[in-house]
Amino acid sequence: MHPPALQSSKLPVKTMTHPNIWSAQPRTTAQVKFSDGQVLEGILGSTIEAFIQAGNFPPDPKPMACLVNGQLRELTYHADRDLRVRVLTLADSDGMRVYRRSLSLLLIAVADELFPEAKINVEYGLNFGGLYCEVEGRPPFSEAELGQIETRMHELVTADLPIHKERISIKEAENLFKARGADDKLRLLRARHKPYLTVYNFHHYRDYLHGYMVPSTGYLKTFALVPYSNGFVLRYPRSSRPDELQPLVEYPLLVNIFDEYGEWMTKLGIRDVGALNEVIISGNKLVETILVAEALHEQRIAQIATLLASLHPKVRLVLISGPSSSGKTTFSKRLAIQLLAHGIRPVAIGLDDFIVERNNTPRDEDGDYDYESIEATDTKLFNDTLLRLLAGEEVTLPHYNFFTGGRERGETLSISQEHIIIVEGIHGLNPALVPQIPPDKIFRIYVSALTQLNLDRHNRVATTDTRLLRRIIRDAQTRGYTAKDTINRWPKVRRGEHRWIFPYQENADVMFNSALAYELAVIKPMAEPLLLQIEARKPEHVEAKRLLSFLQWFQPCAPDLVPDNSLLREFIGASILKDYKASI
């Protein structure tokens, strides 16, 4: 049978009768509504950069990237429909990341042009605004050679060369890196699940740098190269002052920690994430790698305890400080155990119990209680308590009730010459905390995840991101916070660190690096589900997407392989030290 023939292929034309609806032709333009209220219209396919250039925006700080309908995009993003756009500058953390990354590409390309035998390693960031770099394949650059590189970089900035983005197949990427002898990137590619890799190309140089770039070299006007330790620093402005370079600061203790970490990685045979992935995939050396990494931690804690034992009983007070999610609590407990092995009896005192009454607590710029300010600590009571304890008196400690905001009676204790007081808190390195205690009785320790295994030579993993991921999984397990909650609070935490912790880090007598080479492989399967719960339109989604993006490079590692006294257990749970307290 044949189907019945259709009577007509035309639909009847309906006359518009609604006063608010009318017929229209397809538009050839797009409107961009900026967050400052400007609305601009342009030809479909125009870049966000073109819209910004046509708009009324201040010249400084210069735009670096943008949020398009809540998603992070490059300025080369094309407007193929109406969009909502917020411009990101050097004053924004995401804008600063784009600037740093683009500046790194410029440095690496120029070094390859002038000194093709040199391999640049972008190692870690410095608080004054700088990336510490080292060179392999030749002796360290002299000051004159750094001046030559910097001059050429400025020439390319003046030339305003476009930076092109392109997708290439994994095979093409392998050929590119094989020809360059970039074994680190070849190792990393083995964890790539997508069939392509995004690379950036300018001035005859192509490379993979993880994340977005500026449209052209003309955006990269503020930088400098200076010798530093065994390498050099690529200086850049900070978000707080985006138009100028901050003064150079020497960090001898910090540099020593990074040197130590390099030695640790040599012992482990792991220099980058690709090498770690190979260990995890093969499984042959995974348990050994974890145990050696933990042994290096224990060895360092034992060294610090031995040093303290040699200084005791003259030293009676140990102050432990460091930024959020550094593992200070577990470190202090493991240190206490090592001190017991030396016959020294540790007594832990909580600095939080010396917070002033809530009606006297200072407020921050948002009007919230600022518990991180040193003015939130009753330093007079704290010093009086310590002096009385050190004099052998019996003291009743305060206990701060965070629910009522009031001070209550805590435990009563006295100590002998055999004891040493351990205080953990963010102000431990600030001289204003204990002005009445004789300096020769104090030993200060700075604890932080000071280093991290980088993706490859050119793509570093910020230790700040490691601490944020630690906090996300800990907050979810112990405080009932979502990843969105933790990410939302993080900028305020970071402001407090820059104000109250980092300026005093070099006051430490010793530093302890709490990072573990394998930890992000363990954190990955725990953090990813939490990050994926953040809705796409929420402001915190941009940060979640960024964290998920670099976690993709890590092969997962089962948490049950982590020893129960590991510092990492403070964040992933099941720590044998959770309820441990040294007996008086």
SULLINGI-V310127 format. One record per backbone hydrogen bond with DSSP energy under -0.5 kcal/mol. CO is the residue of the C=O (numbers start at 0). NH is the residue of the N-H. If there is no record, write none. Layout:
{{CO;NH} {CO;NH}}
//
This chain:
{{17;20} {27;43} {29;41} {30;32} {30;82} {31;33} {31;39} {32;84} {33;36} {37;33} {39;31} {41;29} {42;45} {45;78} {46;50} {47;51} {48;52} {49;53} {50;54} {51;54} {54;56} {61;89} {64;87} {65;67} {65;72} {66;68} {66;85} {67;70} {70;67} {72;65} {73;76} {74;48} {76;47} {77;79} {78;44} {78;45} {82;32} {83;68} {84;34} {85;66} {87;63} {87;64} {88;91} {91;95} {92;96} {93;97} {94;98} {95;99} {96;100} {97;101} {98;102} {99;103} {100;104} {101;105} {102;106} {103;107} {104;108} {105;109} {106;110} {107;111} {108;112} {109;113} {110;114} {114;117} {117;119} {118;135} {119;121} {120;122} {120;133} {123;131} {125;128} {125;129} {127;245} {128;235} {129;125} {129;131} {130;233} {131;122} {131;123} {132;231} {133;120} {135;118} {141;145} {142;146} {143;147} {144;148} {145;149} {146;150} {147;151} {148;152} {149;153} {150;154} {151;155} {152;156} {153;157} {154;158} {155;159} {155;160} {156;159} {160;216} {161;163} {163;200} {165;167} {165;198} {167;196} {168;172} {169;173} {170;174} {171;175} {172;176} {173;177} {174;178} {175;179} {176;180} {176;181} {177;180} {180;182} {181;185} {182;186} {183;187} {184;188} {185;189} {186;189} {187;190} {188;191} {194;169} {196;167} {196;198} {198;165} {199;206} {200;163} {201;204} {204;201} {206;199} {206;208} {208;210} {214;162} {215;218} {216;219} {218;220} {220;222} {223;234} {225;232} {227;230} {230;227} {231;132} {232;225} {232;234} {233;130} {234;223} {237;240} {238;241} {240;237} {240;243} {243;237} {250;254} {251;255} {252;256} {253;257} {254;258} {255;259} {256;260} {257;261} {258;262} {259;263} {260;264} {261;265} {262;266} {263;267} {264;268} {264;269} {271;275} {272;276} {273;277} {274;278} {275;279} {276;280} {277;281} {278;282} {284;288} {285;289} {286;290} {287;291} {288;292} {289;293} {290;294} {291;295} {292;296} {293;297} {294;298} {295;299} {296;300} {297;301} {298;302} {299;303} {300;304} {301;305} {302;306} {303;307} {304;308} {305;309} {306;310} {307;310} {307;311} {310;313} {310;314} {313;315} {315;420} {316;318} {316;442} {317;319} {317;422} {318;444} {319;424} {320;446} {322;325} {326;330} {327;331} {328;332} {329;333} {330;334} {331;335} {332;336} {333;337} {334;338} {335;339} {336;340} {337;341} {338;341} {338;343} {339;342} {343;345} {344;419} {346;421} {348;350} {348;423} {349;352} {350;353} {351;354} {353;377} {356;359} {357;360} {361;369} {363;366} {367;363} {368;370} {369;372} {372;375} {373;376} {375;355} {376;378} {377;381} {378;382} {379;383} {380;384} {381;385} {382;386} {383;387} {384;388} {385;389} {386;390} {387;392} {388;391} {394;396} {394;412} {396;409} {398;407} {399;401} {400;404} {400;405} {404;357} {405;400} {407;398} {410;396} {412;394} {415;418} {417;344} {419;346} {420;317} {420;422} {421;348} {422;319} {423;350} {424;427} {426;429} {428;430} {429;432} {430;433} {433;436} {437;440} {438;441} {440;315} {440;316} {442;318} {443;508} {443;509} {444;320} {444;446} {445;511} {447;449} {447;513} {453;272} {454;273} {456;121} {457;459} {458;454} {458;455} {459;461} {461;464} {461;465} {462;466} {463;467} {464;468} {465;469} {466;470} {467;471} {468;472} {469;473} {470;474} {471;475} {472;476} {473;477} {474;478} {474;479} {474;480} {481;485} {482;486} {483;487} {484;488} {485;489} {486;490} {488;491} {488;492} {489;493} {490;494} {491;495} {492;496} {493;497} {494;498} {495;499} {496;500} {496;501} {500;503} {501;504} {503;506} {504;507} {509;445} {511;447} {511;513} {515;518} {517;520} {517;521} {518;521} {518;522} {519;523} {520;524} {520;556} {521;525} {522;525} {522;526} {523;527} {525;529} {526;530} {527;531} {528;532} {529;532} {530;533} {534;537} {537;540} {538;541} {538;542} {539;543} {540;544} {541;545} {542;546} {543;547} {544;548} {545;549} {546;550} {547;551} {549;552} {550;553} {557;560} {558;561} {562;565} {563;575} {563;576} {565;568} {566;569} {567;570} {567;571} {568;572} {574;577} {576;579}}
//
